[in-house]
């Protein structure tokens, strides 16, 4: 089963020919807006899942209950139980487009898990948290150790981003992809993200741009996990959206194996 992140650039496409089994959208883009495009996707037999960008689980501001109630109403309307957001901060007083890392400390494990529990109490269901890229960070433990402590204490799920693990390894040379994955409880993983990234010479870092083809290693890792655990894979392509034909070619590399 392979999915695709639905973007506004696709509004005029014939989505019936897109080779995706399900789609993912940011709820922030659909609350109090015309959902006709999403209804059409659902009518084609392909469900829609929600992946948020503004919950700011790692922020200091209060969890926005009114926003969560609107998300719950959207979930009910779209008949989905899938809602996720990033294990990062995205701004409090003002929404920021960049995601900022959380220190990998025991104190933050407690704080983050309490915030996730609050979210789950308001929604009345488990959410998933995504492991994110970070370009600098501090902490007492590895990223994957921090992730697993948070999800176990909060009793939530994981949206496992394979590309983010690869980018962090390239930039920091700390936890190799397979070693990271060996410590993840795959029973908690709802589905996986794959995407492309670029090297930025200005910073001397790989940047999680979602604007390139998925690297072969990232794709193969995701496919291996799918074969072992049956976990679905979703393709993200957010910037420099290519043609429908190019996206279908990228998806075909996933569906050829995930649908067998």
HUPEJO-V479341 format. One record per backbone hydrogen bond with DSSP energy under -1.0 kcal/mol. NH is the residue of the N-H (numbers start at 1). CO is the residue of the C=O. If there is no record, write none. Layout:
nh: [NH	NH]
co: [CO	CO]
This chain:
nh: [3	4	5	6	10	11	13	15	17	18	20	21	23	24	25	29	30	31	33	39	40	41	42	43	44	45	46	49	50	51	52	58	59	65	68	69	70	71	72	73	74	75	76	77	78	80	84	85	87	88	89	96	100	104	105	109	110	111	112	113	114	115	116	117	118	119	120	121	122	123	124	128	129	130	140	141	146	147	148	149	150	151	152	153	154	155	156	157	158	159	160	162	165	166	167	168	169	170	171	172	173	180	181	182	183	184	186	188	190	192	193	194	198	200	204	205	207	209	210	219	220	221	222	223	224	225	226	227	228	229	230	233	234	235	236	238	239	247	248	249	250	251	252	254	255	256	257	258	259]
co: [233	22	235	24	7	8	10	13	14	15	18	2	47	4	49	26	27	27	30	35	36	37	38	39	40	42	41	23	82	25	84	88	56	63	64	65	66	67	68	69	70	71	72	73	74	75	50	128	130	86	100	90	89	138	103	105	106	107	108	109	110	111	112	113	114	115	116	117	118	119	120	83	157	85	104	104	142	143	144	145	146	147	148	149	150	151	151	127	188	129	191	193	161	162	163	164	165	166	167	168	169	176	177	178	180	181	184	185	158	232	160	234	207	205	200	200	198	207	196	215	216	217	218	219	220	221	222	223	224	225	226	1	192	3	194	210	210	243	244	245	246	247	248	251	251	252	254	254	255]
